[in-house]
Amino acid sequence: MGESVLLAKLRSESLSRRNQFILLSFMPLYFIVVGLFLQPINTILPGIWTLMIEPDFLITDYFVVGGIGSAFINAGLLTLLCIGFAYFSGLAMEGHTITASYLMFGFALFGKNLMNVWAILGGVVLYSLYHKTAITRYLYVGMYGTALSPIITQIIHFDWLPTPVCLLMGVVIGVIMGFVLPPLSTHVSYAHKGYSLYNVGFACGIIATVVVSVLKSFRVEVGFRTFWYRGGNDFLCAILCVFFLGLMLIAVVIEGKGAFKGYWHILKSPGIGGTDFVKEVGVFPVAFNMGINGLFSTIFLLLVGGDLNGPTIGGIMTIVGFGSTGKHIRNSLPVMLGVFLASIVKTWNITDPSSTLAFLFCTTLAPIAGKFGVFAGILAGFLHSSVVMTVGVVYAGMNLYNNGFAGGIVAIFLVPVLQSITDRRARAKGHRSL
């Protein structure tokens, strides 16, 4: 009797805000604990320090730079700090609260760290104060917008200026980028109409293009590099699968049949931007969907021969996080298939680092498959694989959400065409004028 009462109190509709944030905190805590066992204790802090002082533009795998344990602990601590900031600022537990936390964790494995995100968040807070509105209104944008953090790190590393000047420049430019993010991200969403889920990534691409162009006009050169960890698929797969199965198990134990009923509702959603599965079905069916997304993307990646490392786990955690705001296996699989098929006929292999990341992050276009069907999703993935390979050059890898920028371009190009075809068919069925 006592156990059934406890389970009833834990169900989605009766779970307090405080307990919801505690449950969300289990994710970073899990990986912090795991990280302590993956690297000698005396090398973890030096490893985290290395992450903070090294340049981190794409592709910089923190598993290589500071060690796997340091990378997990950096990501876990940063995510906990952001979850705490969200909780004490009064943010509600919504789909984007979960998504933003998972993205913060995932990208803290290959670009975000305990030093380089705060100026951008500060800029968003300043924007809220300037417009005399609640910080919570734009906090998601700030958390997503930390994709621009490599720019700050790069500026701090200028060797032709005194270090204090570089630090000041990094902070000022970070604050400016954070300040312009809210209006820009709102504006660009009208262009793709929610068919690219990484909306802030599209806005970040525009900002990064402008900033890097200005830097280049002053003869500041930004290079490319690829740090890519290989050889850890077995133990990293086990670590991830334990976590994803745990999400599913908790959902089923607490929610019972409601977890499956809610999941079925999620599968029927097209997942267009603005979707919030937490509001629609509750926390635990969403956790079940997230677990499925994680298992599916991990296994699919391994089946095509990909590597598990910092960037790819970041991609997997992005698919998992967006399991609360639009992604599920039904609308993600066709787009991933499109990228995989493209790798067979195009000039790159699916196991190349950039292709592997495109294979995971292409799911920003999942709403296209959800709305227009499987073949449209495959086409979107096929096109995305080409666009994402070329657009990064304009901002020299300084936008961690490279696929978000490319996805926005593909959606702006493809959706009007698909919509026109759909409209014509609808008129034909209605025997109206074509």
Disulfide bonds with the S-S distance in Angstrom:
none
